[in-house]
Amino acid sequence: MYAHPRDLFYELGLRVAPASSGESARERFARRFQRARIRAEKLANWSARRRGHAHASIDAIYQKVNWFIRLDRPAAELIEAELTLEEESLYPIEETMLQLNALRAAGHRILFISDMYIPASMLRPMLERMGVMEEGDRLYVSCDIGVSKHNGKLFQHVLQAEGLRGEQLQHTGDNAHADIRMAEKLGILTRHFTAAHLTEHETRIAGSRLPRHPGASRQAGFSRRCRLAMHLIHGNPTHVLDDVIFSVIVPFLLAYVLWILDDARKRGIQRLYFVARDGEVLLKIARELKPDGIELRYLYGSRRAWLPPSISTDDVDWKRLLAVAGNANAPVDITARAGLSEVEQASVRVILSLDENTWRTALAFEDACTFIDTLTANPRSRKVLLDSVAAKREAALHYLRQEGLMDGVNWALVDAGWSLNGQAALKRMLSTVSPSSHQIQGYYIGLARDCLPEARAGRAYAFCPPPGSIFSRRRVVLEHCFLPASHASTRSYFLKGGHATPDFSADSRNNEELEYALRLHTVALASARLLKQQPAIGDLMRRFRTQLTNSAAGFICAPGVQDAIAYSMLTAVADMRQEREFSRRLCRPLSLADVWTTMGMAFSRRMAFKSPAWMWLEGSIALSPSYVAFPLRFMLRIDDFLNRIKSLRFPRCKSSSRIDQGKT
């Protein structure tokens, strides 16, 4: 399962490297072997053509390999190793298998025609073991016959050998010149099969230069394999974002879930709670993988649902979620985030003697903090707040108890991550029942640099360390492009008949967004099934985890124009209330005015707090004219450099990039 056939030679080099070599020495040997194998094939083909033979055989190739690299193994052993690896990397395309079976059932003869250095005596047993070739099928290989499809002579040979006219033969192939143009010149009916070609994203991931990174080649190859499976299963439905879904997003999510399950086993965790909404697709993947010894559950929750029940006069961490950069921060917004109803808000407004205009006027950060302190310091307004909190806490704790969080099992949360406000809120709620009954812990894609410490939030395990990575700084892309859910956000819980039930806010997304979520979930499930059927693919994902995360980071930092256009259909809501009035397009074309605004955000904390969220800045840059994109890219480079310095000097720095803070 490689992006390109020649990538197999690198893996072969690793297998035939001297046994005494260390890892780095084996990798150096593999690179040298790959180059030698490619050069030997070119030389062998050149020699064959001088003798009037179109293709050299694998035996002739390995007679030349020692010209380019010193090997301590006989040629026969190397050939056997290559054939073994070749067979391991092959898989039948189910759509093609269905076509073959239908043709056989209709009484047609099947002929296999290949430009290949592996002779029919070696290739046929491989195809028979895979169920591709059956008794009665014929195989014509260029290295046996001495002519190739590339100049049409192999087709001429087949027609003559089979006693056919051109119009009596239908040929299916993927090479536009050798399989289509050359065949059509002889009157052969053709079908151009292009589904196995690498897509734009797969080509970019694999890279164009040798030696290709083995992880990049395997990632592109896995994406293609999943695509080909979906091509069959769902009658070839396509989505404008299929390329990035298959090649970038789903491999990243699979690697994340594999890492979670592996680490949970090591830590003896018995139950995983996948937190709504970001955890929905992750739970679906995990259930397809069917891990032994770990119970998988879905936990409806959100910052909005967990913050109000966690409010306490003994703790101040909850206050940081009431005034948030880039959000609406008038007193009416702050009290709404605290969970107060409209009636309770009106009561607080009267108690604090605020007129309607002041109540709805946006506050600067310092003024917002002052208002929060006033709200909790005034005995009457504090009573309104705490009475509201008590009712919400009763329902929330009932739900948590009902879902088994208090039954003594060693469990952990699974979510997207960032600042651990949700985990900290859960910890505060549970501590009101039994302060030391359970060690709160959770798995996350990444953490923000301002994430709460273990003493206040519990343990957190990050898939993409360190805190402050691009994944936390562009969290909006992860939440909306990588982890879209099929349902709306949980805003609270209510009790009915002794049962606690989640209460959902109205879904602010349009039909296109819901269709995208469904498509991503469908692809993720199909890919997870493939992973379950082929455990070796999971091993490769574990081995090349860094490549998968780098690929995802690269997409976030440098999206293509077409991807940015497609993703501009999505809306994102920075405010934890997740209501339609706070939604904005994920990305949009920017103007020079936006450049000045971004510069102001970078240099002014006050402006950074009050400015509306940019959402996906890199996606917006991709949609913007060059005179806007250039200064913004320059600023992002500087910002990225400063973030790297902060990560080295202040791993848990309290303030993140002002361009990013509260915006993504």
C-alpha positions in Angstrom: 0.0 0.0 0.0 2.3 2.7 -1.4 1.6 5.9 -3.2 4.0 4.9 -6.1 5.4 1.5 -7.0 9.0 2.7 -6.5 8.3 3.5 -2.9 8.2 -0.2 -2.3 12.0 -0.4 -2.9 12.7 1.7 0.2 10.8 -0.7 2.4 12.6 -3.6 0.7 15.9 -1.9 1.5 14.9 -1.9 5.2 14.2 -5.6 5.0 17.4 -6.7 3.3 19.7 -4.3 5.2 22.5 -5.9 7.2 21.1 -7.4 10.3 23.7 -5.7 12.5 22.8 -2.2 11.4 21.2 0.3 13.7 18.0 2.1 12.8 19.7 5.1 11.2 22.1 2.9 9.3 19.2 0.8 8.0 17.4 3.9 6.8 20.6 5.1 5.0 21.0 1.7 3.4 17.3 1.7 2.4 17.7 5.0 0.6 20.8 3.7 -1.2 19.1 0.5 -2.1 16.1 2.2 -3.5 18.3 4.3 -5.8 20.3 1.3 -6.9 17.2 -0.8 -7.6 15.7 2.0 -9.8 19.0 2.5 -11.7 19.4 -1.2 -12.2 15.9 -1.4 -13.7 16.7 1.5 -16.1 20.0 -0.1 -17.1 18.4 -3.6 -17.6 15.6 -2.1 -19.7 18.2 -0.2 -21.8 20.1 -3.4 -22.4 16.9 -5.2 -23.3 15.8 -2.6 -25.8 19.2 -2.9 -27.5 18.4 -6.6 -28.1 14.9 -5.7 -29.4 13.2 -6.7 -26.2 10.7 -4.1 -24.7 11.1 -5.0 -21.0 13.7 -6.6 -18.8 12.7 -9.3 -16.4 13.2 -9.1 -12.6 16.1 -11.6 -13.0 17.9 -9.3 -15.4 17.3 -6.3 -13.1 19.0 -8.0 -10.1 21.9 -9.0 -12.3 22.6 -5.2 -12.5 21.8 -4.2 -8.9 25.3 -5.0 -7.7 26.7 -2.5 -10.1 25.3 0.3 -7.9 25.3 -1.1 -4.4 27.3 -3.8 -2.6 25.0 -6.6 -1.3 25.8 -9.6 0.9 22.7 -11.5 -0.3 22.3 -13.7 -3.5 20.0 -12.3 -6.2 17.5 -15.1 -5.8 17.0 -14.2 -2.1 16.5 -10.5 -3.1 14.0 -11.4 -5.8 12.1 -13.6 -3.3 12.0 -10.7 -0.8 10.7 -8.3 -3.4 8.0 -10.6 -4.6 6.9 -11.2 -1.0 6.7 -7.5 -0.4 5.0 -6.9 -3.7 2.2 -9.4 -2.8 1.8 -7.9 0.7 1.2 -4.5 -0.8 -1.3 -5.6 -3.4 -5.1 -5.6 -2.8 -8.0 -6.2 -5.2 -10.2 -3.2 -6.1 -13.7 -4.4 -5.4 -15.3 -2.5 -8.2 -13.0 -4.2 -10.6 -13.6 -7.6 -9.0 -17.4 -7.1 -9.5 -16.8 -6.2 -13.1 -14.7 -9.3 -13.7 -17.2 -11.6 -12.0 -20.0 -10.1 -14.1 -18.1 -10.6 -17.3 -17.3 -14.2 -16.4 -21.0 -14.8 -15.6 -21.9 -13.4 -19.0 -19.6 -15.9 -20.7 -16.8 -13.5 -21.6 -13.1 -14.6 -21.6 -10.8 -12.6 -19.3 -7.3 -11.6 -20.5 -4.8 -9.8 -18.3 -2.3 -7.6 -20.2 0.6 -6.0 -18.3 3.7 -4.0 -18.9 5.7 -5.6 -16.1 9.1 -6.9 -15.1 7.6 -9.8 -13.1 7.1 -12.8 -15.5 3.7 -14.5 -15.8 5.1 -17.6 -14.0 5.6 -15.5 -10.9 2.8 -13.0 -11.3 -0.1 -15.4 -12.0 0.2 -17.3 -8.6 0.0 -13.9 -6.8 -3.2 -12.9 -8.7 -4.7 -16.4 -8.2 -4.1 -16.2 -4.4 -5.8 -12.9 -4.3 -8.8 -14.2 -6.2 -8.2 -12.0 -9.2 -7.3 -14.6 -11.8 -9.3 -17.8 -12.2 -8.8 -21.0 -14.3 -9.2 -20.2 -18.0 -8.0 -16.6 -17.7 -5.0 -15.7 -19.8 -2.0 -13.5 -18.8 0.3 -11.6 -21.2 3.3 -9.9 -19.7 5.7 -7.6 -21.6 8.9 -9.0 -20.1 7.9 -12.5 -21.3 6.8 -11.6 -24.8 9.3 -8.8 -25.6 6.8 -6.2 -26.6 4.8 -3.6 -24.6 1.5 -1.8 -24.5 3.3 1.5 -24.7 3.9 1.1 -28.4 0.8 -1.0 -29.1 2.7 -4.1 -30.1 1.6 -6.1 -27.0 -2.1 -5.5 -28.1 -1.2 -6.7 -31.6 0.3 -9.8 -30.1 -2.8 -10.5 -28.0 -5.2 -10.0 -30.8 -3.2 -12.4 -33.0 -2.7 -15.0 -30.3 -6.4 -15.0 -29.3 -7.7 -14.7 -32.9 -9.6 -11.5 -32.3 -10.4 -8.4 -34.2 -10.0 -5.1 -32.4 -13.7 -4.5 -31.9 -14.1 -7.8 -30.2 -11.8 -6.8 -27.4 -12.7 -4.4 -24.6 -9.7 -3.2 -22.6 -9.8 -1.4 -19.2 -6.7 0.4 -17.9 -5.5 3.4 -16.1 -2.7 4.7 -18.4 -4.1 7.3 -20.9 -1.4 6.5 -23.5 -0.5 2.8 -23.1 -4.0 1.6 -22.2 -6.3 3.9 -24.1 -4.6 5.7 -27.1 -2.6 2.7 -28.2 -5.5 0.3 -27.8 -7.9 2.6 -29.7 -5.5 2.8 -32.6 -6.1 -0.9 -33.2 -9.9 -0.5 -32.9 -10.1 -2.0 -29.4 -12.9 -0.7 -27.2 -11.5 1.0 -24.1 -12.6 2.1 -20.6 -10.3 4.5 -18.8 -10.3 3.7 -15.1 -8.9 6.7 -13.2 -10.2 6.1 -9.7 -6.8 4.5 -8.7 -4.9 7.6 -9.7 -3.6 9.7 -6.8 -5.8 12.8 -6.1 -4.3 16.3 -5.7 -4.0 16.0 -1.9 -2.6 12.5 -2.1 0.0 13.6 -4.6 1.0 16.5 -2.5 1.2 14.3 0.6 3.3 11.7 -1.1 5.8 14.3 -2.5 7.5 14.2 -5.9 11.1 13.5 -5.0 12.8 10.3 -4.1 13.3 9.0 -1.5 9.7 9.8 -0.5 9.1 9.7 3.3 7.7 6.2 3.9 5.0 7.6 6.1 3.9 10.0 3.4 3.7 7.3 0.8 1.7 5.0 3.1 -0.7 7.8 4.0 -1.4 8.6 0.4 -1.7 4.9 -0.4 -4.2 4.4 2.5 -6.3 7.3 1.4 -6.5 5.8 -2.1 -7.4 2.4 -0.7 -10.3 4.0 1.4 -11.5 5.9 -1.6 -11.6 2.8 -3.8 -13.6 1.0 -1.1 -16.1 3.9 -0.8 -16.3 4.1 -4.6 -17.9 0.6 -4.5 -19.9 0.7 -1.3 -21.8 3.9 -1.9 -22.3 3.8 -5.6 -19.6 6.4 -6.2 -21.1 9.4 -4.4 -18.7 12.3 -4.2 -18.4 15.3 -2.1 -16.4 18.4 -3.1 -14.2 17.9 0.0 -13.7 14.1 -0.4 -10.0 14.6 -1.3 -9.1 16.3 2.0 -11.5 14.1 4.0 -9.9 10.9 2.7 -6.2 12.0 2.6 -5.9 14.3 5.6 -8.7 14.3 8.1 -9.7 10.7 8.4 -6.1 9.3 8.7 -5.5 11.9 11.4 -8.6 10.9 13.3 -7.8 7.2 13.0 -4.3 7.8 14.3 -5.7 9.8 17.3 -8.2 7.1 18.2 -5.6 4.3 17.9 -3.3 6.3 20.2 -6.1 6.8 22.8 -7.0 3.1 22.9 -3.4 2.0 23.1 -2.6 4.5 25.9 -5.8 3.7 27.8 -4.9 0.0 27.9 -1.4 0.8 29.3 -3.0 3.0 32.0 -5.6 0.4 32.9 -8.5 2.7 32.0 -11.7 0.7 31.9 -14.1 3.2 30.3 -13.8 6.1 27.9 -16.4 8.8 27.7 -16.4 10.5 24.3 -17.7 14.0 25.0 -20.3 15.6 22.7 -20.1 17.0 20.1 -16.4 16.7 19.1 -16.2 13.2 20.4 -19.1 11.8 18.2 -17.1 10.7 15.2 -14.2 9.5 17.4 -16.6 7.2 19.3 -17.9 5.8 16.0 -14.3 5.0 14.9 -13.5 3.4 18.3 -16.6 1.3 18.2 -15.7 0.0 14.8 -12.2 -0.9 16.1 -13.9 -2.9 19.0 -11.1 -2.6 21.6 -11.0 -5.4 24.1 -11.4 -4.5 27.8 -12.4 -0.9 27.3 -16.0 0.2 27.5 -17.0 3.1 25.2 -19.7 5.6 26.1 -21.0 8.9 24.8 -21.4 11.8 27.2 -23.6 14.7 26.3 -22.0 17.9 27.6 -20.4 21.2 26.7 -18.9 24.2 28.3 -22.4 25.8 28.3 -23.9 22.8 30.0 -21.1 22.3 32.5 -20.1 25.8 33.5 -23.2 27.0 35.4 -23.4 23.8 37.6 -19.7 24.1 38.4 -19.9 27.7 39.7 -18.8 28.0 43.3 -17.7 30.9 45.6 -14.7 28.7 46.6 -13.2 28.7 43.1 -12.5 31.3 40.5 -11.5 29.2 37.4 -15.1 29.4 36.2 -14.9 33.2 35.8 -12.5 33.0 32.9 -15.3 31.5 30.7 -17.6 34.4 31.3 -15.6 37.1 29.5 -14.0 35.7 26.4 -12.0 37.4 23.7 -13.7 37.8 20.4 -17.2 37.1 21.9 -20.0 39.4 22.8 -19.1 40.6 26.3 -21.9 42.9 27.5 -23.4 42.2 31.0 -26.3 40.4 29.3 -23.9 38.0 27.5 -21.9 37.4 30.7 -24.9 36.5 32.8 -26.3 34.3 29.9 -23.0 32.3 29.9 -23.4 31.9 33.7 -26.7 30.2 32.9 -29.1 32.8 34.2 -32.5 32.8 32.6 -34.0 36.0 31.2 -36.1 36.5 34.4 -33.0 36.0 36.5 -31.0 38.4 34.3 -33.7 41.0 34.7 -33.5 40.6 38.4 -29.7 41.0 38.5 -29.9 44.1 36.3 -32.3 45.7 38.7 -30.2 44.7 41.7 -27.1 46.2 40.2 -29.0 49.4 39.1 -28.0 49.1 35.4 -30.1 50.6 32.7 -31.0 48.7 29.5 -28.4 50.4 27.4 -25.6 49.7 29.9 -26.8 46.1 30.2 -26.3 45.5 26.5 -23.2 47.6 25.9 -20.0 45.6 25.2 -17.3 45.8 27.9 -13.5 45.9 27.7 -11.7 43.0 29.4 -11.0 44.9 32.6 -14.6 46.2 32.8 -16.0 42.7 32.1 -13.9 41.3 35.0 -15.1 44.1 37.3 -18.7 43.3 36.4 -18.2 39.6 37.2 -16.6 40.6 40.6 -19.6 42.9 41.3 -22.0 40.1 40.3 -20.5 37.7 42.9 -19.7 40.4 45.6 -23.2 41.8 45.8 -25.1 39.5 48.3 -28.5 39.8 46.4 -27.1 39.2 42.9 -24.9 36.4 44.3 -27.9 34.7 45.7 -29.7 34.9 42.4 -26.6 33.3 40.7 -26.2 30.6 43.3 -29.9 29.6 43.4 -29.7 29.2 39.6 -26.5 27.2 40.0 -28.0 24.9 42.6 -30.9 23.9 40.4 -28.7 23.2 37.4 -26.1 21.3 39.5 -28.8 18.9 40.7 -29.8 18.0 37.2 -26.2 17.8 36.0 -25.0 15.6 38.8 -28.1 13.4 38.3 -27.0 12.9 34.6 -23.4 12.3 35.5 -24.4 9.7 38.1 -26.8 8.1 35.7 -24.1 7.8 33.1 -21.8 6.0 35.6 -19.2 8.6 36.3 -19.5 8.0 40.1 -19.6 4.2 40.1 -15.9 3.7 40.9 -14.7 2.6 37.5 -11.4 4.0 36.2 -12.5 6.3 33.3 -11.3 9.1 31.2 -12.8 11.7 28.9 -12.1 12.0 25.2 -12.5 15.4 23.5 -10.8 17.9 21.2 -9.0 19.7 24.0 -7.5 23.2 24.4 -7.7 24.9 27.8 -9.3 22.1 29.9 -12.2 24.4 31.0 -14.7 21.6 30.5 -12.7 19.0 32.4 -12.1 21.5 35.2 -15.9 22.2 35.4 -16.6 18.5 35.6 -14.0 18.2 38.3 -15.6 21.0 40.3 -19.1 19.4 40.0 -17.9 15.9 41.0 -15.9 17.4 44.0 -19.2 18.7 45.5 -20.3 15.0 45.9 -17.0 13.3 46.8 -13.8 15.4 46.6 -11.4 12.5 46.2 -13.6 9.8 44.7 -12.0 9.8 41.3 -8.9 11.2 39.6 -10.3 13.2 36.6 -8.3 12.6 33.4 -8.8 13.1 29.7 -7.4 12.5 26.2 -7.1 15.5 23.9 -5.8 16.3 20.4 -3.9 19.3 21.9 -3.8 21.8 24.7 -3.6 25.5 24.8 -0.7 27.2 26.6 -3.2 28.7 29.1 -4.6 25.2 30.0 -5.3 24.7 33.6 -2.8 22.7 35.7 -3.5 19.2 37.0 -4.4 20.4 40.5 -7.4 22.4 39.1 -8.4 20.3 36.0 -7.1 16.8 36.5 -4.7 14.9 34.3 -4.6 15.6 30.5 -2.9 13.5 27.9 -2.2 15.3 24.5 -1.9 13.6 21.2 -0.1 16.6 19.7 2.2 18.2 22.3 3.4 20.7 23.4 0.7 23.1 24.6 0.2 25.9 22.2 0.6 23.8 19.0 -1.1 24.9 15.7 -3.9 22.5 16.6 -4.9 24.5 19.7 -4.3 27.9 18.0 -6.5 26.9 15.1 -9.0 24.9 17.2 -11.9 26.2 15.1 -10.6 24.2 12.1 -10.4 21.0 14.2 -13.8 21.5 15.7 -15.7 22.3 12.5 -13.6 20.6 9.7 -12.3 17.5 11.5 -14.9 16.8 14.2 -18.4 18.0 13.0 -21.3 16.3 14.8 -24.6 15.1 13.6 -26.5 16.8 16.4 -26.8 20.2 18.1 -24.9 21.4 21.2 -25.9 20.4 24.7 -27.0 23.5 26.7 -28.2 22.0 29.9 -30.0 19.0 31.5 -33.5 18.5 32.8 -35.1 16.0 35.1 -38.2 14.1 34.0 -39.6 11.0 35.8 -36.4 10.5 37.7 -34.3 10.5 34.6 -31.8 13.3 33.5 -32.0 14.2 29.8 -29.8 16.5 27.8 -31.4 19.7 26.5 -30.1 20.8 23.1 -29.8 24.3 21.6 -31.2 24.9 18.1 -28.7 23.8 15.5 -27.3 26.8 13.7 -25.9 24.9 10.8 -27.3 24.7 7.2 -28.0 21.6 5.1 -24.6 21.8 3.4 -22.9 21.6 6.8 -25.0 18.7 8.0 -24.3 16.9 4.7 -20.5 17.5 5.2 -20.7 16.0 8.8 -22.6 12.9 7.4 -20.0 12.4 4.7 -17.1 12.7 7.0 -18.7 10.2 9.5 -19.4 7.8 6.6 -15.8 7.9 5.4 -14.5 7.5 8.9 -16.6 4.5 9.6 -15.6 2.8 6.4 -12.0 3.5 7.0 -12.2 2.2 10.5 -13.7 -1.1 9.3 -10.8 -1.4 6.9 -8.4 -0.8 9.8 -10.1 -3.5 11.8 -9.9 -6.0 8.9 -6.2 -5.1 8.2 -4.4 -4.7 11.6 -1.1 -4.1 9.7 -2.5 -0.7 8.5 -3.0 0.3 12.2 0.6 -0.6 12.9 1.7 1.6 10.1 -0.4 4.5 11.4 1.2 4.1 14.8 4.6 4.0 13.2 4.0 7.1 11.1 2.0 9.1 13.6 4.2 12.1 13.2 3.7 12.2 9.4 -0.1 12.1 9.9 -0.1 15.0 12.3 2.3 17.0 10.2 0.1 16.5 7.2 -2.9 17.8 9.1 -0.9 20.8 10.4 0.2 21.5 6.8 -3.4 21.5 5.6 -4.4 23.9 8.4 -1.5 26.3 7.7 -1.6 26.3 3.9 -5.0 25.2 2.5 -5.5 25.3 -1.2 -7.8 27.8 -2.8 -10.4 25.2 -3.8 -10.5 23.7 -0.3 -10.9 27.2 1.2 -13.7 28.0 -1.1 -15.5 24.7 -0.2 -15.0 25.2 3.5 -16.2 28.8 3.4 -19.7 27.2 3.3 -19.2 26.2 7.0 -20.1 28.5 9.8 -18.4 28.6 13.1 -19.6 29.8 16.5 -16.9 31.1 18.8 -19.4 31.8 21.7 -20.0 28.8 23.9 -23.8 29.4 23.7 -23.6 28.0 20.1 -26.6 30.1 18.9 -27.2 31.2 15.3 -26.8 34.9 16.1 -23.1 34.3 16.9 -22.3 32.3 13.8 -19.8 33.5 11.2 -18.4 32.0 8.1 -15.4 29.8 8.8 -13.3 31.7 6.3 -14.0 34.6 3.9 -12.0 36.9 1.5 -10.3 39.7 3.5 -9.6 43.3 2.7 -6.9 45.8 3.6 -9.1 47.0 6.5 -8.9 43.4 7.9 -5.1 43.7 7.7 -5.1 46.8 9.9 -7.5 45.1 12.3 -5.2 42.1 12.5 -2.2 44.3 13.2 -4.2 46.1 15.9 -5.1 42.7 17.5 -1.4 41.8 17.5 -0.3 44.9 19.2 -3.3 45.8 21.4 -4.7 43.5 24.0 -7.8 45.7 24.3 -8.5 45.4 20.5 -7.7 41.7 20.5 -10.4 41.3 23.2 -13.1 43.3 21.5 -12.4 42.4 17.9 -14.7 39.7 16.3 -13.3 36.3 15.7 -11.5 35.8 12.4 -12.1 32.1 12.5 -9.8 30.3 10.0 -7.3 33.0 9.1 -5.2 30.9 6.8 -8.3 29.8 4.9 -9.3 33.4 4.6 -5.8 34.3 3.3 -6.2 31.7 0.6 -9.3 33.4 -0.6 -7.8 36.9 -0.5 -6.0 39.0 -3.1 -2.2 38.9 -3.0 -1.8 42.5 -1.7 -3.9 41.4 1.3 -2.5 37.8 1.6 1.2 38.8 1.6 1.3 41.1 4.7 -1.0 38.6 6.6 1.3 35.7 5.8 4.3 37.7 6.9 2.5 38.4 10.2 1.7 34.8 10.7 5.3 33.8 10.1 6.4 36.2 12.8 3.6 35.0 15.1 4.5 31.4 14.5 8.1 32.1 15.4 7.1 33.9 18.6 4.9 31.0 19.5 7.8 28.6 19.0 10.0 30.8 21.3 7.2 30.9 23.9 6.8 27.1 23.8 10.5 26.7 24.5 10.7 29.3 27.2 7.3 29.2 28.7 5.6 25.9 28.1 2.5 26.8 30.0 2.4 30.5 29.2 -0.8 32.2 30.4 -1.3 34.3 27.3 -1.3 32.8 23.8 -0.8 34.7 20.5 -3.0 37.7 20.3 -3.8 36.9 16.7 -5.1 33.5 17.9 -6.4 34.3 21.3 -10.1 33.7 21.4 -10.3 33.8 17.6 -9.7 30.2 16.7 
